[in-house]
Amino acid sequence: MIAPFSIPSPDPAWRALEIPVPWGTLTIQTYALCILVGIVLAVIITSRRLTKRGAEPGIVLDIALWAVPLGIIGARIYHVLTHPGDYFYDGANIWNPFQPGSVWAIWEGGNAIYGALIGGAVGVIIGCRFTGIRFWSFADALAPGLLVAQAIGRLGNWFNHELFGSPTDLPWGLEIASDNAAFPAGLADGTLFHPTFLYELVWNLLGAAAIIMLERRFNLRWGKAFGVYLIWYGAGRAFFESIRLDPSEMFFGIRVNVWASLAAVVLGIVLILVQRRRHTGDEASPYVPGREWSAPDAEVDSEDIESDSDSLDDGVEGESETGVTAATSPSRSTSA
């Protein structure tokens, strides 16, 4: 019996969009569209936040050109390494990209957010070197947008009928067809499952809002906002991962992504504590010393031209508040 508020899975036809083109049909996976929309939103949010902090408008795109491709590569490598049984077995097609099942075939599905974070971080480091933006300034500006992107990306799992949780009798359980390859054997048709995609979607959006609110009260610069991101996402993902049914590599009886999530929480805590001790003041600029950008109308007070609608990051700019201590960190530390 289906619960009154159960969540139906989309029609399988929605998993991909088929667009007629002169040479045939172009197939676009809905999951890929969700990821693309998430990336666009993250870039817009990050650009808005970084520009308000004094960065050149549009400079985020220069960094994204490195971060996005390397993030995608990292996501795929992490997925393959944590699901070796799906790719490395007798008779498997490991390397031929023109045949199904290769390690390169990201269009067949299979990427991991922690791999995306690692690869994306490498891309951000490279992009920041070219643009002169501080790595931690970019990371802090990115934090809420990254959570928004991850929230949108989880809709792709819903369209794919995948990565759902354990059976539940809660009224908002997710409906999964019994002929789904991931449907656990032995369960009755009509069994509902925890909608982990929805749990994580809501959790991530709440996290984005929490970071923005915390920035209005505390000095979350020098990587501290990104530290909050790691703690928030890691804590939620550890729980959601623990109730998922999809196969995963196990270490000491615990899923590998639970370990990764706990590591993210620890890293976030360490990052906040270390940066709080190293940097007691606010950032003088999102640029490293000697790479500052001057606006064409630098003589005009930015407060006079800032729009009242720019509420996403209102109250974050500590340097405009009375009584805030000027940057006290030595110049050798500001290039982090």
Secondary structure as GFF3:
##gff-version 3
##sequence-region A 1 336
A	DSSP	three_ten_helix	12	15	.	.	.	ID=ss1
A	DSSP	beta_strand	16	21	.	.	.	ID=ss2
A	DSSP	beta_strand	24	29	.	.	.	ID=ss3
A	DSSP	alpha_helix	30	52	.	.	.	ID=ss4
A	DSSP	alpha_helix	59	82	.	.	.	ID=ss5
A	DSSP	three_ten_helix	84	86	.	.	.	ID=ss6
A	DSSP	three_ten_helix	106	108	.	.	.	ID=ss7
A	DSSP	alpha_helix	113	131	.	.	.	ID=ss8
A	DSSP	alpha_helix	135	159	.	.	.	ID=ss9
A	DSSP	beta_strand	174	175	.	.	.	ID=ss10
A	DSSP	beta_strand	192	193	.	.	.	ID=ss11
A	DSSP	alpha_helix	196	217	.	.	.	ID=ss12
A	DSSP	alpha_helix	224	242	.	.	.	ID=ss13
A	DSSP	beta_strand	250	251	.	.	.	ID=ss14
A	DSSP	beta_strand	254	255	.	.	.	ID=ss15
A	DSSP	alpha_helix	256	278	.	.	.	ID=ss16
A	DSSP	alpha_helix	302	305	.	.	.	ID=ss17
A	DSSP	three_ten_helix	318	320	.	.	.	ID=ss18
A	DSSP	three_ten_helix	331	333	.	.	.	ID=ss19
###
